[in-house]
Amino acid sequence: MIDADRNDRISEAVVEGIEALGSPQRLEILFALSEAEREHRRQWHTLTFTELHDAVAVESSSQFSYHLDRLVDQFVDETSDGYRLTYSGRKLIRSVLSGVYESTATFDERAVDGVCVFCEADSLVATLEQESFLVRCSACDTTLVNDCFPRSQSRNRSPAAIVESFGYRIWSSYVHLRGAICPECYGRVETTVEAHEVESQTRYTHGCSCSNCGFTIHLPVEVAVAFHPAALARFWEHGVSVLDTPLWELFEYVATDAFVTDAGPGGSDELVCTLSLGDESLDFEIDETLRVSPLRAPDQ
């Protein structure tokens, strides 16, 4: 049974939009407009009816008009100068070109640097399972990272480069999440702090979810601390560039207690995280919205 909220989203316009794509000729129209943009190196480049008709393999002018009309408003804008892609049309073509509708590529399991936050073993491996990129501990068989794996991310990359690209991709997603922006649809995400009891240890994660598209991700709260300017600077002073350190390598600082996070007086809605590098330490407060604030000046 379809719930009311989901049924509201399956509107007539959505159904018509999907149906409008069910034709090779209509996809050719979108591709022609996209190729014109790339050729002229200008977004919103327009083609006249005649130019667009000449670029598409539809002999009959009436048939071409029919297919074009099915795309107008949702995927194509009709202007006084001609026709151009809408944002949705451009997004669709990019998805097709990236291979998002194709089956995911595979690569053999490979060892990666990092330490398991649960068993502290130096035995992390990256692999692909069920169209997801995983980093797991081969010692305790715990999955530490789970991310979707589009085919486009594997194109023209060696297995080592694929793994490296995920390190940067996760951080790019987190930059969006810092602003409560969904990395998938750019809608607003809601953030919650969750406590996990594992072998007498309490680990805290922040879960981000988008009510628009359903995107969900969980990250250690220490990530929010690591991206605070004071923490970034302290890491840099110790020869570590956080932006160039994959998430699974950052886990080592959690496992070795360089990061120590405990509940504050307000419970898990008010965490205190201490970052200790060398003989120096910094204390941070993390509230329920993942806002991070130093509890004292870095050099005091």
Buried (B, 14 or more C-beta within 10 A) or exposed (E): EEEEEEEEEEEEEEEEBEEBBEBEBBBBBBBBBBBBBEEEEEEBBBBEBEBBBEBBEBEEEEEBEBBBEBBEBBBBBBEEEBBBBBEEBBEBBEEBEBBEEEEBBEBEBEEBEBBBBBBBBEBBBBBBEEEBBBBBBBBEEBEBBBBEBBBBBBEEBEBEEBBBBBBEBBBEBBEBBBEBBBBBBEEEBEBBBEEEEEEEEEBBBBBBBBEEBEBEBEBBBBBBBBBBEBBBEBBEEEEBEBBEBBBBBBBBBBBEEBBBBEBBEEEBBBBBBBBBBEEEBBBBBBBBBBEBEBEEEEEE
